[in-house]
């Protein structure tokens, strides 16, 4: 156990990165009790003592066109972070996801002799595999959360450690639905649909309406339908509440800040934006419909660039279509409601049980004590330079 007061720079760009980074920080504090953590942090990282120099929401932007609209601000933030780290050099810099932001910053820091880590590999397995050479130039180590990613790095002889996923460690193999329902004060007679339209403002703007319209179509067939909408923060709650005030008087809806996991576990099915939340729903052993809509230009570019067969993480992990995934023009209230109805009406069917068995198998493949494994990998990198 080292007592050296290390400086650790760490930047996360969205809610899922905040979760990963917070677990890593917690474990690193056991190894380096006096370490100083600073960078761009979400609430969970800050709760672990990480100082945030900018609001994490600054980096929470997706899509090629959407990034361009914010490019000047993102360049300013990255330049400011670089200047701060030059004035206060960290012993190691850890970029958590947000690769477009973090890899550019890591490259500059690495050129100044600072060890750099990228926690969560960019999707080189799905598009622009040649990015792997830029990643190699920018990082001393990649921490991958999925087993198939490490094989890509090994092929190119680039240092990479598969550490598993912290959510696979945190979520029980058999989640307790009754406990989750009790905690959220839900009646057992209710058929619960968890609706997660995304953590970003643009996602909610794009998906909330079609999701609610789908729920309205379901209501006549599921009289006891209860809609549970967990949101990541007060800003998203305000956004959802403003929409609901004028659009959904016929539905029973409960909006909660946080508690996304409990909402999924309590539910009979999940409707959600594609992203890390699909992985969490899989770990909660819930059938789901996932959807996503990009700007028209981004979609056309991604059609050409994206090589993988699937985009929903459970399907990518299994390399087969386990859950329905809807993209762009396929995202309609009608299509969503038709896919959800059998999931809500027959949550214990043989088909559902087979799906749970597959989800359990995938869960076990990711359950590696990720917080500890990632901390040990970072500790090894730090000690290699001492």
C-alpha positions in Angstrom: 0.0 0.0 0.0 1.6 3.2 -1.2 1.1 6.5 0.8 2.5 8.8 -1.9 0.1 11.7 -2.6 -0.4 11.0 -6.3 -2.3 13.3 -8.6 -4.7 11.5 -10.8 -6.4 13.3 -13.7 -9.7 11.7 -14.7 -12.4 12.8 -17.2 -15.9 11.3 -17.7 -18.4 12.5 -20.2 -21.8 11.1 -19.3 -23.7 9.2 -16.6 -22.4 5.7 -17.5 -18.8 7.0 -17.4 -19.5 8.6 -14.0 -20.5 5.2 -12.7 -17.3 3.5 -14.0 -15.0 6.2 -12.9 -16.6 6.4 -9.4 -15.9 2.7 -8.8 -12.4 3.1 -10.1 -11.7 6.1 -7.8 -13.1 4.2 -4.8 -10.7 1.3 -5.4 -7.7 3.5 -6.2 -8.2 5.3 -2.8 -7.6 2.0 -1.1 -4.3 1.7 -2.9 -3.3 5.3 -2.8 -5.1 6.8 0.3 -3.7 10.3 -0.2 -4.3 10.6 -3.9 -5.8 13.8 -5.4 -8.4 13.2 -8.1 -9.4 16.1 -10.4 -10.8 16.5 -13.9 -14.3 16.5 -15.2 -16.6 14.5 -12.9 -20.2 13.6 -12.5 -22.0 13.4 -9.1 -20.9 9.9 -8.3 -17.2 10.8 -8.9 -17.6 13.9 -6.9 -19.0 11.9 -4.1 -15.8 9.9 -4.1 -13.8 13.2 -3.7 -13.0 14.0 -7.3 -12.8 17.8 -8.0 -14.6 18.7 -11.2 -13.3 21.7 -13.2 -16.2 21.7 -15.7 -19.8 20.4 -15.6 -19.9 16.9 -17.1 -22.9 17.9 -19.1 -20.5 19.9 -21.3 -19.2 16.6 -22.8 -22.6 14.9 -23.0 -23.2 15.2 -26.8 -23.6 12.4 -29.4 -23.7 12.3 -33.2 -21.3 13.6 -35.7 -23.4 16.7 -36.6 -24.3 17.4 -33.0 -20.7 17.5 -32.0 -19.9 20.0 -34.7 -22.5 22.4 -33.3 -20.6 22.4 -30.0 -17.1 22.1 -31.3 -15.8 25.5 -30.3 -16.9 25.0 -26.7 -15.5 21.5 -26.6 -12.1 22.7 -27.9 -12.1 25.4 -25.3 -12.8 22.9 -22.5 -10.1 20.5 -23.8 -7.5 23.3 -24.1 -8.4 24.5 -20.5 -8.0 20.9 -19.2 -4.6 20.6 -20.9 -3.4 23.9 -19.5 -4.6 22.9 -16.0 -2.8 19.5 -16.2 0.4 21.2 -17.5 0.3 23.5 -14.5 -0.6 20.6 -12.2 0.9 17.5 -13.8 -0.9 14.2 -12.9 1.0 11.0 -12.4 -1.6 9.4 -14.7 -4.5 10.6 -16.8 -7.6 8.4 -17.2 -10.1 9.1 -19.8 -13.4 7.3 -19.1 -15.3 6.8 -22.4 -16.0 10.1 -24.3 -13.2 9.0 -26.7 -13.5 12.0 -29.1 -12.7 14.3 -26.2 -10.4 12.2 -24.1 -8.1 10.7 -26.7 -7.2 14.1 -28.1 -6.4 15.3 -24.5 -4.5 12.1 -23.7 -2.4 12.4 -26.9 -1.2 15.9 -25.8 -0.5 14.7 -22.2 1.3 11.6 -23.3 3.7 13.7 -25.5 4.5 15.6 -22.2 5.5 12.3 -20.6 2.3 11.7 -18.6 1.0 8.1 -18.5 -2.4 7.8 -20.0 -5.3 5.3 -19.8 -8.5 5.0 -21.8 -11.2 3.3 -19.8 -13.8 1.9 -22.2 -12.6 1.2 -25.7 -14.0 3.2 -28.6 -16.1 1.0 -30.8 -13.3 0.1 -33.1 -15.0 -3.3 -33.6 -18.0 -1.6 -35.1 -16.6 1.3 -37.2 -13.3 3.0 -38.1 -11.1 0.2 -36.9 -8.0 2.2 -38.0 -8.7 4.5 -35.0 -6.9 1.8 -33.0 -3.6 3.3 -34.2 -4.5 6.7 -32.9 -5.6 5.1 -29.6 -2.1 3.4 -29.4 -0.4 6.8 -29.9 -2.6 8.5 -27.2 -2.6 5.8 -24.5 -0.3 3.6 -22.5 -3.2 1.2 -21.6 -6.8 0.5 -22.7 -9.2 -0.9 -20.1 -11.9 -2.8 -22.0 -15.3 -3.7 -20.6 -16.2 -6.4 -23.1 -14.2 -9.5 -23.9 -14.3 -9.2 -27.7 -12.6 -5.8 -27.5 -9.4 -7.2 -26.1 -9.1 -9.6 -29.0 -9.0 -6.6 -31.4 -6.2 -4.9 -29.4 -4.2 -8.1 -29.1 -4.3 -8.5 -32.8 -2.5 -5.2 -33.2 -0.3 -5.8 -30.1 -1.6 -2.8 -28.2 -1.7 -3.0 -24.4 -5.2 -3.7 -23.3 -6.8 -5.3 -20.2 -10.3 -6.8 -20.1 -11.6 -5.8 -16.7 -15.3 -6.6 -17.0 -18.1 -4.2 -16.2 -18.8 -2.7 -12.8 -22.6 -3.0 -13.3 -22.2 -6.8 -13.8 -20.6 -6.9 -10.3 -23.2 -4.6 -8.7 -26.4 -6.3 -10.0 -27.5 -9.6 -8.6 -27.7 -12.5 -10.9 -31.3 -12.9 -9.8 -32.6 -9.4 -9.1 -35.4 -9.0 -6.5 -38.4 -7.6 -8.3 -40.6 -7.5 -5.2 -38.0 -5.5 -3.2 -37.7 -3.0 -6.1 -41.5 -2.7 -6.4 -41.8 -2.1 -2.6 -39.1 0.5 -2.7 -40.8 2.4 -5.5 -44.3 1.9 -3.9 -45.7 0.0 -6.8 -48.7 -2.3 -6.5 -48.3 -5.9 -7.6 -51.5 -5.6 -9.6 -49.9 -3.0 -11.9 -48.2 -3.9 -15.1 -45.0 -1.8 -15.0 -43.2 -0.5 -18.1 -39.9 1.3 -17.4 -39.4 4.1 -20.0 -35.9 5.6 -20.4 -35.7 8.1 -23.2 -32.0 8.8 -22.6 -29.7 10.9 -20.3 -29.1 13.7 -22.8 -31.4 16.6 -23.5 -31.4 15.9 -27.3 -32.3 12.2 -26.7 -35.2 13.1 -24.5 -36.4 15.7 -27.1 -36.2 13.1 -29.8 -37.6 10.0 -28.1 -39.9 11.0 -25.3 -42.9 11.8 -27.5 -42.8 8.6 -29.6 -42.3 6.6 -26.4 -45.3 8.1 -24.7 -47.4 7.7 -27.9 -46.5 4.0 -27.8 -47.6 3.8 -24.2 -51.0 5.4 -25.2 -51.4 2.7 -27.8 -50.7 0.0 -25.2 -53.1 1.3 -22.6 -56.3 -0.2 -24.0 -54.7 -3.7 -24.0 -53.0 -3.3 -20.6 -55.5 -1.5 -18.3 -53.3 -1.6 -15.2 -50.4 -0.1 -17.1 -48.0 2.0 -14.9 -45.2 4.0 -16.6 -42.1 4.5 -14.6 -39.7 7.2 -16.0 -36.3 7.4 -14.2 -34.2 10.5 -15.1 -30.6 11.2 -14.4 -30.9 14.7 -12.9 -33.2 17.6 -12.1 -32.7 19.1 -15.6 -34.0 16.0 -17.3 -36.9 15.8 -14.8 -37.9 19.3 -15.6 -37.7 18.5 -19.3 -39.9 15.4 -18.9 -42.4 17.1 -16.6 -42.9 20.0 -19.0 -43.7 17.5 -21.7 -46.1 15.4 -19.6 -48.1 18.4 -18.4 -49.6 18.7 -21.9 -49.2 15.3 -23.5 -50.3 12.4 -21.3 -53.3 12.9 -19.0 -54.6 9.4 -19.7 -51.6 7.5 -18.4 -50.4 6.6 -14.9 -46.9 8.0 -14.9 -44.3 8.2 -12.1 -41.1 10.2 -12.8 -38.2 9.7 -10.4 -34.7 11.2 -10.3 -32.2 8.3 -10.3 -33.3 4.8 -9.4 -33.0 3.6 -13.0 -31.9 0.2 -12.0 -34.6 -0.2 -9.4 -37.1 0.9 -12.0 -35.9 -1.7 -14.5 -35.9 -4.5 -11.9 -39.4 -3.5 -10.8 -40.7 -3.5 -14.3 -42.3 -6.2 -16.5 -40.5 -4.8 -19.6 -38.3 -1.8 -20.5 -38.5 0.7 -23.4 -35.3 2.7 -23.7 -32.8 4.7 -25.8 -30.0 2.6 -27.1 -26.8 2.9 -25.1 -25.4 1.6 -21.8 -28.9 1.4 -20.4 -29.6 -1.6 -22.6 -26.7 -3.4 -20.9 -28.1 -2.5 -17.5 -31.5 -3.8 -18.5 -30.0 -7.0 -19.7 -28.2 -7.4 -16.3 -31.5 -6.8 -14.6 -32.8 -9.7 -16.7 -35.5 -7.6 -18.4 -36.9 -8.0 -21.9 -36.8 -4.6 -23.7 -37.3 -2.7 -26.9 -34.5 -0.3 -27.7 -34.7 2.6 -30.2 -32.6 5.4 -31.4 -32.9 8.4 -33.8 -29.9 10.3 -35.2 -30.0 13.5 -37.2 -30.5 12.8 -40.9 -26.9 13.6 -41.9 -25.4 11.6 -39.0 -27.6 8.7 -39.9 -26.5 8.7 -43.5 -22.8 8.9 -42.5 -23.2 6.1 -40.0 -24.9 3.9 -42.5 -21.7 4.0 -44.5 -19.3 3.8 -41.5 -20.9 1.4 -39.1 -19.9 -2.2 -39.8 -21.3 -4.3 -36.9 -24.5 -6.3 -37.4 -26.2 -4.9 -34.4 -26.2 -1.7 -32.3 -27.9 -2.8 -29.1 -25.3 -4.0 -26.6 -27.1 -7.3 -25.6 -27.2 -8.2 -29.3 -23.6 -7.1 -29.9 -22.4 -9.2 -26.9 -24.4 -12.3 -28.0 -23.7 -11.7 -31.7 -27.3 -12.5 -32.3 -30.6 -10.7 -32.1 -31.8 -11.1 -28.5 -33.9 -7.9 -28.3 -35.7 -5.7 -30.8 -33.7 -2.7 -31.9 -35.3 0.1 -33.9 -33.5 2.8 -35.7 -34.5 6.0 -37.4 -37.7 5.6 -39.5 -38.5 2.3 -37.8 -39.0 4.2 -34.5 -42.8 4.6 -34.5 -45.4 4.4 -31.8 -47.0 1.5 -33.6 -43.9 -0.6 -34.0 -42.8 0.0 -30.4 -46.3 -0.9 -29.0 -46.6 -4.1 -31.1 -43.2 -5.3 -29.8 -43.9 -4.4 -26.2 -47.4 -5.9 -25.9 -46.4 -9.6 -25.7 -43.6 -8.8 -23.3 -46.1 -7.0 -21.0 -48.9 -9.6 -21.4 -46.7 -12.7 -20.9 -43.7 -11.7 -18.8 -43.1 -15.4 -17.7 -43.5 -17.1 -21.0 -41.1 -19.9 -22.1 -39.5 -17.4 -24.6 -38.9 -14.9 -21.8 -37.3 -17.6 -19.6 -34.9 -18.6 -22.4 -34.0 -14.9 -22.8 -33.3 -14.6 -19.1 -31.0 -17.7 -19.3 -29.1 -16.1 -22.1 -28.9 -12.8 -20.3 -27.5 -14.7 -17.2 -24.8 -16.3 -19.3 -23.7 -12.9 -20.6 -23.9 -11.4 -17.1 -21.4 -14.0 -15.8 -19.0 -13.3 -18.7 -18.8 -9.7 -17.6 -18.7 -10.3 -13.8 -14.9 -9.8 -13.1 -14.8 -7.3 -10.2 -14.2 -4.5 -12.6 -13.5 -1.7 -10.1 -10.7 -3.7 -8.5 -9.3 -5.1 -11.8 -9.2 -1.6 -13.3 -7.6 -0.1 -10.2 -4.9 -2.9 -10.2 -4.1 -2.2 -13.9 -3.8 1.5 -13.2 -1.6 0.9 -10.1 0.7 -1.4 -12.1 1.0 1.4 -14.8 1.8 4.0 -12.2 4.4 1.9 -10.4 6.1 1.0 -13.7 7.3 4.6 -13.9 8.5 4.9 -10.3 
